[in-house]
Amino acid sequence: MGFSTIIDILGSSLIGGLLLMILLRINDAAVENSYINSGEYIVQLNLVEIVQLLEHDFRKIGYCADWRQIPDPSAAIIEADSTRISFLTDIGTTSNSFGDGIVDTLRYYTGSTSELSSTSNPNDRMLYRVIGSQTPAGANLGLTEFKLTYFDVNNNLLAFPIADPGIISTIQIDIKVESTEGFTNFADASDTLYSTSFWRQIRLAARNLRNR
């Protein structure tokens, strides 16, 4: 075996090794992209579910099919804080999606991160939607931020605590949703990544709050 043959074998081995490393890296990148795309798709779906429900309920603050049941819409909001709100409304029924004319109390608030210790995401929490005196039941859709900001009729920011919820005219809603289970960062195995999506509703106004 000549010297040139040995050089050819070594060169071929080197090139083969480099090609193998490239193929492995491409495979890792493909797997990572698959996790990212799947995570982002689920996060977007969860965000849409939350947003649609919140917008539907918040726009009905102070609404009742029988308007005489809530004669003073300014009293519709009972409690208003940065992560919780309670208000009067008329929840739709199976037979009447516009409501049955009976006033309901609807409450939104978030739970603590310790409630969802079974998920790998340390920041996700339950979002609770409670009607009247029903037992609180929440949903885990990867919510990591639920922030409410309130403004009066002149668009002045209202500071907490809000002693008189009746002065609230519009609400800003900030929501951030992350995947409940993370995936390993292939560039750094010690780092866990979570797909994230953020949504903001600026100056959401319930029509009935304007009827004052």
C-alpha positions in Angstrom: 0.0 0.0 0.0 1.5 3.2 -1.1 1.7 6.5 0.7 -0.7 8.2 -1.6 -3.3 5.4 -0.9 -3.0 6.0 2.9 -3.5 9.7 2.3 -6.6 8.9 0.2 -8.0 6.6 2.9 -7.4 9.3 5.6 -9.0 12.0 3.4 -12.0 9.8 2.7 -12.4 9.0 6.4 -12.2 12.7 7.2 -14.7 13.7 4.6 -17.0 10.9 5.6 -16.8 12.0 9.3 -17.6 15.6 8.4 -20.6 14.5 6.3 -21.8 12.3 9.1 -21.6 15.2 11.5 -23.4 17.5 9.1 -26.2 14.9 8.7 -26.5 14.5 12.5 -26.7 18.3 12.9 -29.3 18.5 10.2 -31.3 15.8 11.9 -31.1 17.7 15.3 -32.2 20.9 13.6 -35.1 19.1 11.9 -36.2 17.6 15.3 -35.8 21.0 17.0 -37.9 22.7 14.3 -40.6 20.1 14.6 -40.8 20.7 18.4 -40.9 24.4 17.9 -43.5 24.4 15.2 -45.7 22.0 17.1 -45.4 24.0 20.3 -46.1 27.3 18.6 -49.2 25.8 16.9 -50.6 24.5 20.2 -49.8 27.8 21.9 -51.6 29.8 19.2 -54.7 27.6 19.5 -54.8 28.0 23.3 -54.3 31.8 23.0 -57.2 32.0 20.5 -59.5 30.0 22.9 -58.7 32.3 25.8 -59.0 35.5 23.7 -62.4 34.6 22.2 -63.9 33.7 25.6 -62.6 36.8 27.3 -63.7 39.2 24.5 -67.2 37.6 24.5 -67.6 37.9 28.3 -66.0 41.3 28.8 -68.0 42.9 26.0 -71.1 41.8 27.9 -70.2 43.5 31.2 -73.4 45.1 32.4 -75.6 43.4 29.8 -78.8 41.6 30.5 -81.5 40.4 28.1 -83.9 42.2 30.5 -82.2 45.5 30.8 -84.4 46.4 33.8 -82.4 43.9 35.9 -79.3 46.1 35.6 -80.7 49.6 35.5 -77.4 51.2 36.5 -74.6 49.8 34.2 -72.0 51.8 36.2 -72.5 49.3 39.1 -71.9 46.3 36.8 -68.2 45.9 37.8 -68.1 44.6 41.4 -64.3 44.1 41.8 -61.4 45.2 39.6 -57.8 44.3 40.2 -54.7 43.6 38.0 -55.3 39.8 37.9 -59.0 39.5 38.8 -62.3 41.0 38.0 -66.0 40.3 38.9 -68.9 41.8 37.1 -72.6 41.5 36.5 -73.8 40.0 33.1 -76.3 37.6 31.6 -74.7 34.3 30.7 -76.2 32.7 27.5 -78.0 29.4 27.8 -78.4 26.4 25.5 -81.9 27.6 24.5 -81.0 31.3 24.4 -77.4 32.3 23.5 -78.3 36.0 24.3 -79.1 35.2 27.9 -82.2 34.3 29.9 -82.8 37.7 31.5 -81.4 36.7 34.8 -78.4 38.5 36.2 -75.3 36.4 36.8 -72.1 37.3 38.5 -69.0 36.3 36.5 -65.6 36.2 38.0 -62.2 35.8 36.4 -58.9 35.2 38.2 -55.7 33.3 38.0 -54.3 30.6 40.3 -50.8 30.2 41.6 -47.9 28.6 39.8 -47.7 25.9 42.5 -51.1 24.5 41.4 -49.5 23.2 38.1 -46.4 21.5 39.5 -47.1 18.5 37.2 -46.1 20.5 34.1 -42.5 21.4 33.3 -43.2 25.1 32.8 -42.6 26.8 36.1 -44.7 29.9 35.1 -48.0 28.4 33.8 -51.1 28.8 35.9 -54.8 28.1 35.9 -57.3 30.6 34.5 -60.5 30.5 36.5 -63.9 31.5 35.2 -66.6 31.2 37.9 -70.3 31.9 37.4 -72.1 32.9 40.6 -71.5 30.5 43.5 -70.4 27.6 41.4 -67.3 25.6 42.5 -64.2 27.3 40.8 -63.1 25.3 37.8 -60.1 26.4 35.8 -58.4 25.4 32.6 -54.7 25.0 32.0 -54.0 26.5 28.6 -50.5 27.5 29.3 -51.4 30.9 30.6 -48.3 32.7 32.2 -49.6 36.2 32.3 -53.1 37.7 32.8 -53.0 41.4 33.4 -55.8 43.9 33.5 -55.4 47.7 33.3 -58.3 50.1 33.7 -59.1 53.6 32.4 -61.8 56.1 33.2 -64.0 57.9 30.6 -61.2 60.4 29.9 -58.7 57.6 29.3 -56.9 58.3 32.5 -55.1 55.3 34.0 -56.7 54.1 37.2 -54.3 53.2 40.0 -54.8 50.3 42.4 -56.7 49.7 44.5 -59.7 50.9 42.6 -62.2 51.9 45.4 -65.0 52.8 42.9 -65.2 50.3 40.0 -68.0 52.4 38.7 -65.6 54.9 37.1 -64.1 52.2 34.9 -64.8 52.9 31.2 -62.3 50.8 29.3 -60.0 47.8 30.0 -56.7 46.8 28.6 -56.1 43.0 28.6 -52.6 41.5 28.4 -52.2 37.8 28.0 -49.2 35.6 27.5 -49.4 31.9 26.8 -46.5 29.4 26.8 -46.3 25.7 26.1 -46.8 23.7 29.2 -44.0 21.3 28.3 -40.7 22.6 27.1 -38.1 21.1 24.8 -34.4 20.9 25.0 -32.3 23.6 23.4 -30.0 21.6 21.1 -27.4 24.3 21.2 -27.4 24.1 25.0 -28.7 20.8 26.6 -29.1 22.5 30.0 -31.5 25.0 28.6 -35.3 24.3 28.2 -37.3 26.3 25.7 -41.0 27.2 25.7 -43.0 28.4 22.8 -44.6 31.8 23.6 -47.3 34.0 22.3 -48.5 37.4 23.5 -51.8 39.2 22.9 -53.0 42.7 24.0 -56.5 44.1 23.8 -56.2 47.9 24.0 -59.2 49.9 25.4 -61.8 47.1 25.3 -65.1 48.8 26.1 -68.3 47.0 27.1 -71.1 48.7 25.2 -73.3 48.8 28.3 -70.7 50.6 30.4 -71.3 53.5 28.0 -75.0 53.7 28.9 -74.7 56.0 31.8 
